[in-house]
């Protein structure tokens, strides 16, 4: 595996791990803080969602670049999801999704929209979705989650991959710029 692929994979791990956490935290204001089982469940779900959008792009992308980008997302997030599942097992954590998981509803709506599109309309919507998704993760990690992390193993991973967080977002931006 190349250094670039490893960086992308670790970036995907960190990105996916924390994608939904700020929204969940906001929704559960006044409730208990996010705990390890909830974060692990969010990690797994977020990876699954980007696998799904990547696989959809592999099928529906109108250009080889968009299909290849979708394949990269599906590959990276599949590997990372397994790392998360392995870590959960190692830590003895049973993933527990948050109640009324709004991000799940948002993902279903995004998939429904993407499935209804084709050609360049699909490509543009897919790439914009990836830009928005990854930017939300970058914001969450830097402003909310990294300062709040208690598990040193997770904190170390996030710190190591922080410089690579923008890789997927920037790739989506570059592709969107080419087709717009």
N, C-alpha and C positions, 0 to 999 in steps of 0.2 A: 504494500500500500504506500503510495507516495506521501511526502510530507504535506503537500497541498490537500490531498484527500483526507489525511488524518486530521489536519486542521479543520477542514470542513465538517468532518464527522463530529469532532469534539464541539465545534461551534453549534452544530445542529443539536447536539445533546443539551448544551446549556440553553440554547434558544428554546427548545421544546420543553425543557423542564419547567421553565418559568413563564411560558406564554400566557397562561390564563390566571396566574396567581394574583396579580394586582386587581383584576376585575372581581375575582372571587373574594378577595379581602374586602373590597369596597362593598360587595353585596352582603357580606357577612359582618358588616360594621357592628361592633358591640358583641359579636359572637366570639367564640374562642379563636385564638390565633391559628394561622395555618400550622398544621403539624406535619410530621414526616409522612404518615400514611396518605394525607391529602395531597401533599406535594408530589409523592410518587404516583398517585392516581392521575394528577394533572399532567405529569411528565409523560406517562404512558398514553393518555388521551391525545395530548398535543402532537406526539410523534405519530400516532395513528392517523390523525387528521392530515398531517403534511404528507404522509405516505399516500393517503387517498387522493389528495389534490395532485400530487406528483404523478400517480398512476393515471388519473384522468387526463392530465396534460400529455402523457405518453401516448394516449389514444386519440385525443382530440386536437392536439397542437397542429397548427397549419404549417409550421416550418420545422425543419430538423432541429434547429436550435432550441425551440420551445419544447419539443418532445425530449431532446437530450437533457434539458434543464429539469424537466419533470422526472426523468429517469434518475438523475443525480439526487433530487430530493427524496424520491422513493428509496433509493439505495442507502443514502446517508441516514435517513430517519429510521429505516428498518434496523440497521446496525445499532443505532443509538437506543432505540426502544428496547432491544435485547439487552444492552448494557444496563439500562434502567431496571429491567426486570431481574437481571442477575444481581444488581446492587440491592434491590428490595429483598430478594431472597437472602443474600448475605447478611443484611441488617435485620432480618426477621420482621420486615414491615409488610403488613397486608394493606395494599392500596385501598383507600376509602375515598371515593369521589365526593366532592362537596354536594350538599343538598341543593336542589334547583340550580344545576350547573349551566348557567347562561351561555358559557362558551360553547357547550355542546349544541345548543339551539342555534347559535351564530354560525357554527360550522355547517350544520345541516342546511341552513338558509343559503350559505355561500355555495355549497355543493349543488343545491337545487338550481341556483342561478347559473353556475358554470355549466352544469349539464344541459341547460336550455340553450346555450350559445354554441356557435360554430365559427370556424374560420378565424379571421383577424379579431372579430368581436370576442371570441373565446380567449385568444392569446392575450389580448389587452386586459380583459377582466381577470384572468388567471395571474398574470404578472403583477397587476396592481394589488390583488389579494396577497400575493407573496411579499410584496414591498410593505404593505400595511401590517401584515402578520409579524414579519421580522422586526420592523421598527418598534412595534408594541413590545416585543420581547426585549429589545435593546434598552428601551426606556424602563421597563420593569426591572431588569437586572441591575441597571446602574443606579436607579433612584430608590428602589424599594427593597428588592430581594437581597442583593449582595450585602448591604449593611445589616440586614436582619437575619441572615443565615447563621445558624448555630452549629450545624454539623460541619466539622472541619474538613471532612473528606469531600463533601459537596462544595464547600467554600473554596478549597484548593482547586478543584476542577474548574469552577467558574472563573477564578482568578487567572488560571493558566490559559483559558480559551477566550477570555474577554476581548483580546485584540482581533479575534477572528469572527466575532458576532455579526459583523456587517457583510460577510462573504455572500450569503444567500440573497440578502436584500440588495446588495450592489449588483450581483449578477442579474437579478430580476429587473433592476433599474436600467442596466445596460441593454438588456434585450428589449425592454419596453421602448427605450429611446430609438432603437434600430427599426422597430416596426411602426412607430407612431409617425 
